[in-house]
Amino acid sequence: MKRLLKNIILNNIIKILILYQKNLENKEYIFNSYLDQTIYFEIDYLVKLIKEKEKEDEENGI
């Protein structure tokens, strides 16, 4: 059960992060707290890193 859940999360991590980020975005574009703002920009950075890593893997044939 844990492996299945882990695989689902790993395969959909970008989608999960983007959905969470959009949830923060929809709060009237005003962040309720510093933590919300920090999480929003950290997720944005993580999504960029993951996409960049996927491109590198594709180029290297991994």
C-alpha positions in Angstrom: 0.0 0.0 0.0 2.8 2.4 0.9 4.6 1.7 -2.4 1.5 2.3 -4.4 0.9 5.6 -2.7 4.5 6.6 -3.1 4.4 5.8 -6.8 1.2 7.8 -7.3 2.7 10.8 -5.5 6.0 10.6 -7.4 4.3 10.3 -10.8 2.0 13.3 -10.1 4.2 15.6 -7.9 4.1 18.5 -10.4 0.4 18.3 -10.7 0.0 18.2 -6.9 2.3 21.2 -6.4 0.6 23.2 -9.1 -2.8 22.5 -7.7 -1.7 23.6 -4.2 -0.1 26.7 -5.7 -3.3 27.6 -7.5 -5.2 27.1 -4.3 -3.0 29.8 -2.7 -3.4 32.0 -5.8 -7.1 31.9 -5.6 -7.1 33.6 -2.3 -7.7 37.0 -3.9 -4.1 37.3 -5.0 -3.3 38.6 -1.5 -1.3 36.2 0.6 -2.8 35.9 4.1 0.6 35.4 5.7 4.2 35.3 5.0 4.1 31.5 5.1 1.6 31.4 2.2 3.8 33.6 0.2 6.9 31.6 0.9 5.2 28.3 0.1 3.8 29.7 -3.2 7.3 30.8 -4.4 9.0 27.7 -3.1 6.5 25.5 -5.0 7.1 27.6 -8.2 10.9 27.0 -7.8 10.4 23.3 -7.2 8.2 22.9 -10.3 10.9 24.6 -12.4 13.6 22.4 -10.9 11.6 19.2 -11.6 10.9 20.2 -15.2 14.5 21.1 -15.7 15.6 17.7 -14.3 13.1 15.9 -16.6 14.5 17.7 -19.7 18.1 16.8 -18.7 17.1 13.2 -18.2 15.4 13.1 -21.7 18.5 14.6 -23.3 20.7 12.1 -21.6 18.4 9.2 -22.5 17.7 8.2 -18.9 
